[in-house]
Amino acid sequence: DTGVSQNPRHKITKRGQNVTFRCDPISEHNRLYWYRQTLGQGPEFLTYFQNEAQLEKSRLLSDRFSAERPKGSFSTLEIQRTEQGDSAMYLCASSPDRVEQYFGPGTRLTVT
Amino acid sequence: GENVEQHPSTLSVQEGDSAVIKCTYSDSASNYFPWYKQELGKGPQLIIDIRSNVGEKKDQRIAVTLNKTAKHFSLHITETQPEDSAVYFCAAFTGTASKLTFGTGTRLQVTL
């Protein structure tokens, strides 16, 4: 257990619905990352926060995706109007120094 | 951007044998190279890492080597045990992009 928690662990939703995931990082880490992992692949970077500021966004993060980190603590990732291609594991990572990253257990999203 | 290639995709060894996984990267600016172990249904777990100013690092049965000139790095596991069975990912961190780029993973199977 890395100390990073994610909720929910599993989410099944119908196409077109909105979903929101939460990540609670290690408390003393001020950097937080979101990645997406599809079956048989390595994680792919989505976005990065330092405190409450969103500093980097991948081109993978379409306008249906939005992430926030109010007050620089927990973070949420919302997907609007879900599509079947959004089905994946969404991983959050916490970092003390931008480089070392400790992952949570992930949220597995299935869009039917 | 950075590209990380990982080989082999699957590796089967007998208990007690050594396992070696190799990765190459493309961006000479990458300066941090972690290895993650991922078990089924779990998030990636950081098992060892190496920074670009070091050529080799060892932690009990696992070691990582880095050749900056050739842009490749390797994971070595000695005296393998059944609990080493998992998917292993290499990654490279590029400061300019503030993200980890992952390889495609190696499924290691340790048989009795």
Interface residues (C-beta under 8 A of the other chain):
Chain A: T2 V4 Q6 Y33 Y35 G40 Q41 G42 P43 E44 F45 Y48 L55 E56 S58 L91 R98 V99 E100 Q101 Y102 F103 G104 P105 G106
Chain B: V4 Q6 Y32 P34 Y36 K42 G43 P44 Q45 L46 D49 F89 A91 F93 G95 A97 S98 K99 L100 T101 F102 G103 T104 G105
